[in-house]
């Protein structure tokens, strides 16, 4: 738990036009955080380069962990663990995929492997459960996608596309959507394999999200374009391009619970709020609020020869708030109706991913220093930190009850943290 100088607010009070900015500087004491942050230009680069993880010949001393808060460590991977997912029904199983071309379905309680997803020929960059937890999909960088039935532990479907960027399950059907380097998106019914394709813009389909209604998907592209797709017709409903689109590749996309708003992030260091019904951009969010600040930041970045980008975005489910996490360690919390910056936190280690709790304004951040931090978006206070990894966090999930965090890291391990907090 980190002590903050500001007084905690008992509840969030939103006043239109009011600007409240809380800036919290955290001086990290963990050795190696700056080195990691400076060496890794983006999380996506880690997933794309084969030399991005820990080699088998690495000296074990370089992976020494001074503090380990975890309750279980999963050690079956031999290289960096890139991705993970929890089964949505029971939250008792995890699936992890890694640079070692392997994926495992394993039990959180004891780490026992229930299924090894074999046959991949490149780094597994996507691994996730279907909405009903009966199937697991795994996809590798070369474009080979496999689906496994959890109960019988058998492979029931496979398909190979071009170099893969991402794979996502439909929220309520056995349907997969995938984006590729050459820009096309593919959609299949599982296990029949009925297929539709969605033509891209001639560049990478870098991120995608099926909206909660299950009828539309939002896809972001390398050229900054965003498209809203009709899944049934396989046709674009809206295309955001030109001055309205991002000025660089998209890195992430999220939607609110009813799919009425979509939030996108980009290497251009902005997050944009999009109405998918109209295709209009209704908000632009950046922590660089003034020309003076922007010029100073650009000069600093140029002198240090590294870039910044938005790495993760998300909607709070109980208040009209959004969160935006940056590679330089900045986290911004905005009030959506007034588009006012509520809190700004600054870490020395870059943000890889952020997640909101389902039933409270608590936010979790995973960083390049190997730690997950828990924040209260009402007060701006950091509630606690979870350490244990010797390398960067590459993915993490929180269970439905917000009692367990599962992490994947470049140190070849996945870890389980049981949260013990007074309000749980």
Long-range contacts (C-beta under 8 A, 24 or more apart in sequence): 1-382, 1-383, 1-384, 1-385, 2-26, 2-381, 2-382, 2-385, 4-379, 4-380, 4-381, 4-382, 6-379, 6-380, 6-381, 7-379, 8-376, 8-378, 8-379, 8-381, 9-378, 9-379, 10-378, 11-378, 12-319, 12-321, 12-361, 12-377, 12-378, 14-319, 14-320, 14-335, 14-337, 14-338, 15-338, 16-337, 16-338, 17-338, 17-340, 18-338, 18-340, 19-340, 19-341, 20-340, 20-341, 20-342, 20-343, 21-341, 21-342, 21-343, 21-344, 22-342, 22-343, 22-344, 22-345, 22-380, 23-344, 23-345, 23-346, 24-343, 24-344, 24-345, 24-346, 24-380, 24-382, 25-346, 26-345, 26-346, 26-347, 26-348, 26-382, 27-348, 28-347, 28-348, 28-349, 28-369, 30-66, 30-67, 30-369, 30-370, 30-371, 30-387, 31-66, 32-369, 33-348, 33-349, 33-368, 33-369, 34-348, 34-349, 36-349, 36-368, 36-369, 36-370, 36-391, 36-392, 37-328, 37-329, 37-348, 37-349, 37-350, 37-368, 37-369, 38-304, 38-306, 40-350, 40-368, 40-392, 41-306, 41-307, 41-327, 42-251, 42-267, 42-307, 42-309, 42-311, 42-327, 43-311, 43-327, 43-350, 43-352, 43-353, 43-392, 43-394, 44-206, 44-251, 46-80, 46-82, 46-392, 46-394, 46-410, 47-82, 47-123, 47-125, 47-141, 47-394, 48-141, 50-99, 50-123, 52-80, 52-99, 52-410, 53-79, 53-80, 53-98, 53-99, 53-410, 53-412, 54-79, 54-80, 54-391, 54-410, 54-411, 54-412, 55-79, 62-390, 63-390, 63-391, 63-411, 64-390, 65-387, 65-388, 65-389, 65-390, 66-387, 67-387, 67-388, 68-387, 68-388, 69-385, 69-386, 69-387, 69-388, 69-417, 70-386, 70-388, 70-407, 70-415, 70-416, 70-417, 71-416, 71-417, 71-418, 72-108, 72-109, 72-110, 72-111, 72-415, 72-416, 73-111, 73-388, 73-413, 73-414, 73-415, 73-416, 74-104, 74-106, 74-111, 74-413, 74-414, 74-415, 74-416, 75-412, 75-413, 76-102, 76-104, 76-106, 76-113, 77-102, 77-104, 77-412, 77-413, 77-414, 78-102, 78-412, 79-412, 80-391, 80-394, 80-409, 80-410, 80-411, 80-412, 81-394, 81-395, 81-408, 81-409, 81-410, 81-412, 81-413, 81-414, 82-123, 82-124, 82-125, 82-394, 82-395, 82-408, 83-124, 83-125, 83-126, 83-127, 83-128, 83-394, 83-395, 83-408, 84-127, 84-395, 84-396, 84-397, 84-406, 84-407, 84-408, 84-414, 85-127, 85-128, 85-129, 85-397, 86-129, 86-397, 86-399, 86-406, 87-129, 87-133, 87-150, 88-129, 88-131, 88-132, 88-133, 88-400, 89-132, 89-133, 90-133, 91-399, 91-400, 91-401, 91-404, 93-129, 93-133, 93-150, 94-397, 94-406, 94-414, 94-416, 95-127, 95-128, 95-129, 95-136, 95-138, 96-127, 96-408, 96-414, 97-123, 97-124, 97-125, 97-126, 97-127, 97-138, 97-140, 98-123, 98-124, 98-408, 98-412, 99-123, 101-140, 103-127, 103-136, 103-138, 105-136, 105-148, 105-150, 108-404, 108-406, 108-416, 111-416, 114-150, 114-153, 115-148, 115-150, 115-153, 117-146, 117-148, 117-155, 119-144, 119-146, 119-155, 119-158, 120-144, 120-146, 125-164, 125-166, 126-164, 126-166, 126-167, 128-167, 128-168, 128-169, 129-169, 130-169, 130-174, 130-190, 131-169, 131-170, 131-171, 131-172, 131-173, 135-174, 135-190, 137-167, 137-169, 137-176, 137-190, 139-164, 139-166, 139-167, 139-178, 140-164, 143-180, 145-176, 145-178, 147-176, 147-190, 147-191, 156-190, 156-191, 157-188, 157-190, 157-191, 157-193, 159-186, 159-188, 159-193, 159-195, 161-186, 165-204, 165-205, 165-206, 165-207, 166-205, 166-206, 166-207, 166-208, 168-208, 168-209, 168-210, 169-210, 170-210, 170-214, 171-210, 171-212, 171-214, 172-214, 173-214, 177-208, 177-210, 177-217, 177-231, 179-204, 179-205, 179-206, 179-207, 179-208, 179-219, 180-204, 180-205, 183-221, 183-222, 185-217, 185-219, 185-229, 187-231, 187-234, 196-231, 196-234, 197-234, 198-229, 198-234, 198-236, 201-225, 201-227, 204-249, 206-249, 206-250, 206-251, 207-250, 207-251, 207-252, 207-253, 208-253, 209-253, 209-254, 209-255, 209-262, 211-255, 211-259, 211-262, 211-276, 212-255, 212-257, 212-258, 212-259, 213-259, 216-259, 216-276, 218-253, 218-255, 218-262, 218-264, 218-274, 218-276, 219-253, 220-246, 220-249, 220-250, 220-251, 220-252, 220-253, 220-264, 220-266, 221-249, 221-250, 222-249, 222-250, 223-249, 224-248, 224-249, 224-250, 224-266, 224-268, 226-250, 226-253, 226-262, 226-264, 226-272, 226-274, 228-262, 228-276, 228-279, 237-276, 237-279, 238-276, 238-278, 238-279, 239-279, 240-274, 240-279, 240-281, 244-280, 244-281, 246-270, 246-272, 248-309, 251-309, 251-310, 251-311, 252-310, 252-311, 252-312, 252-313, 253-313, 254-313, 254-314, 254-315, 255-315, 256-315, 257-315, 257-317, 261-315, 261-336, 263-313, 263-314, 263-315, 263-322, 264-313, 265-309, 265-310, 265-311, 265-312, 265-313, 265-324, 266-309, 266-310, 267-307, 267-309, 267-310, 268-309, 269-308, 269-309, 269-310, 269-326, 270-310, 271-310, 271-313, 271-322, 271-324, 273-322, 273-336, 283-336, 283-339, 285-322, 285-324, 285-332, 285-334, 285-339, 287-324, 287-326, 287-330, 287-332, 287-341, 287-344, 289-341, 311-350, 311-351, 311-352, 311-353, 312-351, 312-352, 312-353, 312-354, 313-354, 314-354, 314-355, 314-356, 314-363, 315-356, 316-356, 316-361, 316-363, 316-377, 317-356, 317-357, 317-358, 317-359, 318-359, 318-360, 318-361, 319-361, 319-377, 321-361, 321-377, 323-354, 323-356, 323-363, 323-377, 325-351, 325-352, 325-353, 325-354, 325-365, 326-350, 326-351, 327-351, 329-367, 331-363, 331-365, 331-375, 333-363, 333-377, 333-380, 342-377, 342-380, 343-377, 343-380, 345-375, 345-380, 345-382, 347-373, 352-392, 352-393, 352-394, 352-395, 353-393, 353-395, 353-396, 355-396, 355-397, 355-398, 357-398, 357-402, 358-400, 358-402, 359-402, 360-402, 362-402, 364-396, 364-398, 364-405, 366-393, 366-395, 366-396, 366-407, 367-392, 367-393, 368-392, 368-393, 370-409, 370-411, 372-396, 372-405, 372-407, 372-417, 374-419, 383-421, 384-419, 384-421, 386-417, 388-415, 388-417, 389-413, 389-415
